[in-house]
Amino acid sequence: MTVNGIELKDEERTRCEVWTRVMGYHRPVSAFNAGKQSEHSDRVSFSEQPSGVQTQRARRRQAEAA
């Protein structure tokens, strides 16, 4: 793998461990059983806009309506 001109061999790379919040505390996904890992991979992520912040699409619609 080459990133920014730096070449890393697979054995030089560090494994990234993914943690998630479950029942009020954090656990590594690798500690889940197969069913829970599958459920975790099916989750859909979303982000919310802070109150009062308009998206570019909303501003465009507002301008078109005026």
Backbone as JSON Lines, residues from 0, in Angstrom:
{"i":0,"aa":"M","n":[0.84,-1.18,0.0],"ca":[0.0,0.0,0.0],"c":[0.89,1.24,0.0]}
{"i":1,"aa":"T","n":[0.56,2.21,-0.84],"ca":[1.33,3.45,-0.92],"c":[0.43,4.63,-0.59]}
{"i":2,"aa":"V","n":[0.85,5.44,0.38],"ca":[0.11,6.64,0.77],"c":[1.1,7.79,0.81]}
{"i":3,"aa":"N","n":[0.8,8.85,0.07],"ca":[1.66,10.03,0.03],"c":[3.12,9.68,-0.23]}
{"i":4,"aa":"G","n":[3.34,8.73,-1.11],"ca":[4.7,8.34,-1.47],"c":[5.37,7.41,-0.48]}
{"i":5,"aa":"I","n":[4.69,7.04,0.59],"ca":[5.24,6.13,1.59],"c":[4.65,4.75,1.34]}
{"i":6,"aa":"E","n":[5.5,3.77,1.15],"ca":[5.02,2.42,0.88],"c":[5.09,1.58,2.15]}
{"i":7,"aa":"L","n":[3.96,0.96,2.49],"ca":[3.89,0.09,3.67],"c":[3.58,-1.33,3.24]}
{"i":8,"aa":"K","n":[4.28,-2.27,3.8],"ca":[3.96,-3.68,3.59],"c":[2.84,-4.04,4.56]}
{"i":9,"aa":"D","n":[2.07,-5.07,4.21],"ca":[0.95,-5.46,5.07],"c":[1.39,-5.76,6.5]}
{"i":10,"aa":"E","n":[2.56,-6.36,6.67],"ca":[3.02,-6.7,8.02],"c":[3.45,-5.46,8.82]}
{"i":11,"aa":"E","n":[3.63,-4.31,8.15],"ca":[4.01,-3.07,8.84],"c":[2.79,-2.25,9.27]}
{"i":12,"aa":"R","n":[1.64,-2.6,8.73],"ca":[0.44,-1.85,9.03],"c":[-0.12,-2.24,10.4]}
{"i":13,"aa":"T","n":[-0.82,-1.31,11.03],"ca":[-1.44,-1.54,12.33],"c":[-2.93,-1.77,12.14]}
{"i":14,"aa":"R","n":[-3.45,-2.8,12.75],"ca":[-4.87,-3.1,12.66],"c":[-5.67,-2.03,13.4]}
{"i":15,"aa":"C","n":[-6.72,-1.55,12.76],"ca":[-7.59,-0.54,13.38],"c":[-8.74,-1.26,14.06]}
{"i":16,"aa":"E","n":[-8.89,-1.05,15.35],"ca":[-9.96,-1.7,16.09],"c":[-11.15,-0.76,16.2]}
{"i":17,"aa":"V","n":[-12.32,-1.22,15.82],"ca":[-13.54,-0.42,15.84],"c":[-14.29,-0.7,17.13]}
{"i":18,"aa":"W","n":[-14.64,0.37,17.83],"ca":[-15.42,0.26,19.06],"c":[-16.78,0.89,18.82]}
{"i":19,"aa":"T","n":[-17.77,0.43,19.55],"ca":[-19.1,1.01,19.46],"c":[-19.74,1.03,20.84]}
{"i":20,"aa":"R","n":[-20.73,1.87,21.0],"ca":[-21.42,1.99,22.29],"c":[-22.56,0.99,22.33]}
{"i":21,"aa":"V","n":[-22.58,0.16,23.35],"ca":[-23.62,-0.86,23.52],"c":[-24.13,-0.79,24.95]}
{"i":22,"aa":"M","n":[-25.42,-0.6,25.1],"ca":[-26.05,-0.61,26.42],"c":[-25.34,0.32,27.41]}
{"i":23,"aa":"G","n":[-24.93,1.49,26.95],"ca":[-24.36,2.5,27.83],"c":[-22.86,2.41,28.05]}
{"i":24,"aa":"Y","n":[-22.19,1.47,27.44],"ca":[-20.73,1.42,27.58],"c":[-20.11,1.04,26.24]}
{"i":25,"aa":"H","n":[-18.82,1.24,26.09],"ca":[-18.14,1.0,24.82],"c":[-17.48,-0.38,24.81]}
{"i":26,"aa":"R","n":[-17.59,-1.07,23.64],"ca":[-16.99,-2.39,23.47],"c":[-16.39,-2.48,22.08]}
{"i":27,"aa":"P","n":[-15.3,-3.25,21.92],"ca":[-14.76,-3.46,20.58],"c":[-15.68,-4.4,19.79]}
{"i":28,"aa":"V","n":[-15.9,-4.08,18.53],"ca":[-16.76,-4.9,17.68],"c":[-16.19,-6.31,17.55]}
{"i":29,"aa":"S","n":[-14.87,-6.43,17.61],"ca":[-14.24,-7.76,17.48],"c":[-14.64,-8.69,18.63]}
{"i":30,"aa":"A","n":[-15.14,-8.15,19.75],"ca":[-15.56,-8.98,20.89],"c":[-17.01,-9.45,20.74]}
{"i":31,"aa":"F","n":[-17.72,-8.96,19.7],"ca":[-19.1,-9.37,19.49],"c":[-19.15,-10.78,18.93]}
{"i":32,"aa":"N","n":[-20.27,-11.46,19.17],"ca":[-20.48,-12.76,18.52],"c":[-20.86,-12.51,17.06]}
{"i":33,"aa":"A","n":[-20.94,-13.57,16.25],"ca":[-21.18,-13.42,14.81],"c":[-22.49,-12.69,14.51]}
{"i":34,"aa":"G","n":[-23.54,-12.98,15.27],"ca":[-24.82,-12.33,15.04],"c":[-24.77,-10.84,15.31]}
{"i":35,"aa":"K","n":[-24.13,-10.45,16.4],"ca":[-24.03,-9.03,16.76],"c":[-23.12,-8.3,15.78]}
{"i":36,"aa":"Q","n":[-22.05,-8.95,15.29],"ca":[-21.18,-8.33,14.29],"c":[-21.96,-8.07,13.0]}
{"i":37,"aa":"S","n":[-22.8,-9.02,12.61],"ca":[-23.63,-8.85,11.42],"c":[-24.61,-7.69,11.61]}
{"i":38,"aa":"E","n":[-25.21,-7.63,12.78],"ca":[-26.14,-6.54,13.09],"c":[-25.42,-5.19,13.03]}
{"i":39,"aa":"H","n":[-24.2,-5.14,13.55],"ca":[-23.42,-3.91,13.54],"c":[-23.11,-3.47,12.11]}
{"i":40,"aa":"S","n":[-22.78,-4.42,11.23],"ca":[-22.45,-4.06,9.85],"c":[-23.68,-3.59,9.07]}
{"i":41,"aa":"D","n":[-24.9,-3.95,9.53],"ca":[-26.13,-3.53,8.87],"c":[-26.61,-2.15,9.33]}
{"i":42,"aa":"R","n":[-26.01,-1.6,10.36],"ca":[-26.45,-0.3,10.88],"c":[-26.25,0.79,9.84]}
{"i":43,"aa":"V","n":[-27.13,1.78,9.88],"ca":[-27.04,2.92,8.97],"c":[-26.62,4.14,9.78]}
{"i":44,"aa":"S","n":[-25.59,4.82,9.31],"ca":[-25.12,6.02,10.0],"c":[-25.81,7.25,9.42]}
{"i":45,"aa":"F","n":[-26.01,8.24,10.23],"ca":[-26.58,9.49,9.77],"c":[-25.98,10.62,10.58]}
{"i":46,"aa":"S","n":[-26.13,11.82,10.07],"ca":[-25.66,12.99,10.82],"c":[-26.78,14.02,10.85]}
{"i":47,"aa":"E","n":[-26.82,14.78,11.91],"ca":[-27.85,15.8,12.07],"c":[-27.21,17.17,11.95]}
{"i":48,"aa":"Q","n":[-27.96,18.1,11.39],"ca":[-27.51,19.47,11.3],"c":[-27.88,20.19,12.6]}
{"i":49,"aa":"P","n":[-26.98,21.01,13.14],"ca":[-27.33,21.8,14.32],"c":[-28.53,22.69,14.03]}
{"i":50,"aa":"S","n":[-29.31,22.98,15.02],"ca":[-30.49,23.81,14.86],"c":[-30.1,25.15,14.26]}
{"i":51,"aa":"G","n":[-30.86,25.59,13.26],"ca":[-30.6,26.89,12.63],"c":[-29.62,26.84,11.48]}
{"i":52,"aa":"V","n":[-28.99,25.71,11.22],"ca":[-28.04,25.59,10.12],"c":[-28.77,25.0,8.92]}
{"i":53,"aa":"Q","n":[-28.72,25.71,7.81],"ca":[-29.4,25.23,6.61],"c":[-28.4,24.53,5.7]}
{"i":54,"aa":"T","n":[-28.87,23.52,5.04],"ca":[-28.04,22.85,4.06],"c":[-28.04,23.67,2.78]}
{"i":55,"aa":"Q","n":[-27.11,23.39,1.9],"ca":[-27.02,24.11,0.64],"c":[-28.31,23.91,-0.17]}
{"i":56,"aa":"R","n":[-28.85,22.69,-0.13],"ca":[-30.09,22.4,-0.86],"c":[-31.24,23.24,-0.33]}
{"i":57,"aa":"A","n":[-31.35,23.38,1.0],"ca":[-32.44,24.16,1.6],"c":[-32.31,25.63,1.23]}
{"i":58,"aa":"R","n":[-31.08,26.15,1.21],"ca":[-30.88,27.55,0.82],"c":[-31.27,27.77,-0.64]}
{"i":59,"aa":"R","n":[-30.95,26.79,-1.5],"ca":[-31.28,26.89,-2.92],"c":[-32.8,26.9,-3.11]}
{"i":60,"aa":"R","n":[-33.5,25.99,-2.38],"ca":[-34.97,25.95,-2.5],"c":[-35.59,27.25,-2.01]}
{"i":61,"aa":"Q","n":[-35.04,27.81,-0.95],"ca":[-35.55,29.04,-0.39],"c":[-35.35,30.18,-1.39]}
{"i":62,"aa":"A","n":[-34.21,30.21,-2.06],"ca":[-33.93,31.27,-3.05],"c":[-34.84,31.13,-4.27]}
{"i":63,"aa":"E","n":[-35.11,29.89,-4.68],"ca":[-35.97,29.66,-5.83],"c":[-37.42,30.06,-5.52]}
{"i":64,"aa":"A","n":[-37.84,29.89,-4.28],"ca":[-39.2,30.22,-3.89],"c":[-39.43,31.74,-3.79]}
{"i":65,"aa":"A","n":[-38.35,32.47,-3.61],"ca":[-38.49,33.95,-3.42],"c":[-38.65,34.68,-4.72]}
